Amino acid sequence: MTLLEGLLWLTLNVYHEARSEPQIGQVAVAHVTLNRAVEKQLPVKEVITQPYQFSWTFQKDSYLPEDPDAFIKCMHSVYVALQTPDFTEGATHYHLDSITPNWASGYTYVAQYGSHKFYR
């Protein structure tokens, strides 16, 4: 996988998972994605497209962004994530604050950014 392809998939993940979030929430989602890639020693695309890891990959018919302005903002958040230390303390998971998935109890809560709770 090329660097450009990895950046595209990372941006798509932030777009589909957190485009309505403030920038800190988008950057946190990017860090989680990168942390998983490092932990699993897999390219970003493979981490994102693993079954049932990120809901948009199995709930959407198309991966294409419908809001170009939001996509550009997410691309900027990815750039920020790549330029800043991981403030999520190594988080590898997150969920909306309005739900509590059964897996959450097996992880350590780190913080909430926007409407997502982050865990490692």
N, C-alpha and C positions, 0 to 999 in steps of 0.2 A: 504494500500500500504506500502511496506517495504521501508526502507531508500535506499537500493540498487536499487530497482526499480525506485525510484524517481531520483537517480543519473543517472541511465541509460537513462531515458527519458529526463532529462536536457541535458545530453551529446548529445543525438540524436538531440535535438532541435538546439543546438549550431552547431553541425556538418552540419545539413541540411540547416540552415539559414546563417551560417557565416564561414564555413570551409576555405574559401579563404581569409578571413579577417586577419589583424594583431591581435595579442593576445588581445590588448585593445578592439577591436571590438567584439571579441568572448566573452570576460568577460562582456562587456556591454550587449550583447544579453542574457547571463546567468542572469544578474541582472534584466533585464526586465521580464524574465520568472518568476523569484522568486518574483518580485514585484507584478506581476499579481496574483500569487498564494496566496500571503498574502492578497492582496486587495479583492480577491474573496473568500478567505477562502476555497480554494480547493487544493487538492493534485496536484503536478506538472504535473503528467500524464493527469489529467482531464483538467487542464488549456491548455495544449498543444494540446490535441485532441478535444477541443471544435470546432465546425464547423467554418471554415473560420477565424481562429485566426492566424495560422501559415501556410503559403502556401504549404509547403512540405507535410503536413498531408493529403491534398486532391489532390495534383498534382502528387504524386509518387505512383507507384504500390507496391513498397517495402520500408520498413523503414530501411532495412539492409544497413550499410555503405559499400561503394564500395572501399574506400581508407582507409585501416587500419592505416596507418601512420597519416593521417589527423584526424581520429577518436581519436587516442591517444593524439594528440595535443589539440583537443577539450576537452578531458577529463581533461587534465592539466589546461586548461582555466577555466573549471568548478571548479576545486580545488582552483584555484586562486580567483575566484569569491566568493567562500564560506569562504575564509580567509581574504578578504579585504572589507573595507566599500564600500557602494554603491555610486560610483562616478557619477552615472547617475541622482542623485538627485530625485530618486523615479520614474524614467521613466517607463512607462507601454506599450509604443508603439515605433515602429521604422519603417523606410522604406528606400529603396535605395535612394541615393541622385539624381538618374536620373529620378525619378518619383515624383509626388505630388498627393497622394491620397486625395479624398474628405474629409476624416475624419481628416486630419492634421490640418485644420483651427480650429477645436474644442479643440485642445490641446496646451500646452505651449511648445515651442521648448526649448530643454535643450542644446544639443551639437551634434557634428558629430564625430563619431569614425569610422575610416575606411571609407567605402562607405555607411554607414547608418546614417541617421539623427534620433535622439532620442527625445521623447516627454513625458510629464507627464500631 
